[in-house]
Amino acid sequence: MIPLKFQKYNPVIFSKGKRGLIYLFDKRNKKYALKIKNPKSKANNRILNEGKFLELLNKKGMGPELFEFSDEFVCYEFVDGLLLKDFLKLKVNHSKVLLDILKQCEILDSLNINKEEMHKPLKNIIISKNKAVLIDFERCHFSSRPKNVNQFKEFLRRIKRKEL
């Protein structure tokens, strides 16, 4: 259920995932995304987890700009752009963006954070203004052996093989 404090902005459903529902709304000429738990999900504390990791990663210049969060919702600036899967279909040089993603994976690994999504990041990265914005941090966790760089490199090897 949409928290009462956001209902006055008349949020509209944008996307439905396994663990979360995302609504969009405008406030002061800015577009925001509001993520709440999908009532069908049995996963616990994923919304709060996403808020905490997004707060930490914003300090490193990563992820969409966080507005606020609680155990019931995460509210952040909406990132308008292309999903990575759509960007990769464009007949453009992808190198700059892919290196940007790899750099962000290195930052995650240096913080001992495992995102658990980098082996198949097609829907968890938005390309906006030729920059990559990682989204969907609900599965993040600290790990003594994070695998973001390795997972993303494996993803790159798989898509490279498909091109040949």
Helices and strands as residue ranges (DSSP letters): H 4-7, E 12-16, E 20-27, E 30-37, H 46-58, E 66-69, E 73-77, E 82-83, H 84-87, H 95-110, E 113-114, E 125-128, E 131-134, E 141-142, H 148-163
